Amino acid sequence: MPGGAACHGAIRAISAGCLMSEEDRKAVETLEKVELRFTLVDLGSAGVVERIRARLDGIKLTPTLVYNGQKYEGLRQIMIISKDMANASRK
């Protein structure tokens, strides 16, 4: 968890000083391409309460996307769901 970021399907909010790993950055870029509104939670700079809340929500790996009640862990799963969402919006 430390240094990672968890993305929640909601309103996008990123602090200007946020440093992300390469995998986290690619996940954010992928979500932006499909124009999904999201909130980025930086667990690296989060306080104890936010870390505990993330753990209780089942977020053990970052990046994690929580979308429509489903968890998508890791860049690979985020890219798959983003592709599916992009295809669904074209229909």
Backbone hydrogen bonds, N-H to C=O, Kabsch-Sander energy under -0.5 kcal/mol:
donor,donor_aa,acceptor,acceptor_aa,energy
4,G,1,M,-2.4
6,A,41,V,-2.7
7,C,64,T,-3.1
8,H,39,T,-2.7
9,G,66,V,-3.4
10,A,8,H,-0.7
10,A,37,R,-1.1
18,C,15,S,-1.5
20,M,18,C,-0.5
25,R,21,S,-2.6
26,K,22,E,-2.3
27,A,23,E,-1.9
28,V,24,D,-2.3
29,E,25,R,-2.4
30,T,26,K,-2.3
31,L,27,A,-2.2
32,E,28,V,-2.3
33,K,29,E,-1.9
34,V,30,T,-1.2
35,E,32,E,-1.1
36,L,31,L,-2.2
37,R,35,E,-0.5
39,T,8,H,-2.8
40,L,13,A,-0.9
41,V,6,A,-3.1
41,V,39,T,-0.6
42,D,40,L,-0.6
43,L,4,G,-1.7
43,L,41,V,-1.0
44,G,4,G,-1.0
45,S,42,D,-0.6
46,A,42,D,-0.5
51,R,47,G,-2.1
52,I,48,V,-2.6
53,R,49,V,-2.7
54,A,50,E,-2.4
55,R,51,R,-2.3
56,L,52,I,-2.8
57,D,53,R,-1.9
58,G,55,R,-1.4
59,I,54,A,-2.7
60,K,58,G,-0.9
64,T,5,A,-0.6
65,L,72,Y,-2.8
66,V,7,C,-2.1
66,V,64,T,-0.5
67,Y,65,L,-0.6
67,Y,70,Q,-2.6
70,Q,67,Y,-2.0
72,Y,65,L,-2.8
73,E,71,K,-0.5
74,G,63,P,-3.5
77,Q,73,E,-0.6
78,I,74,G,-2.0
79,M,75,L,-2.6
80,I,76,R,-1.9
81,I,77,Q,-2.5
82,S,78,I,-2.2
83,K,79,M,-2.1
84,D,80,I,-2.3
85,M,81,I,-2.5
86,A,82,S,-2.4
87,N,83,K,-2.4
88,A,84,D,-2.2
89,S,85,M,-2.0
90,R,86,A,-1.0
91,K,87,N,-0.7
91,K,88,A,-0.6
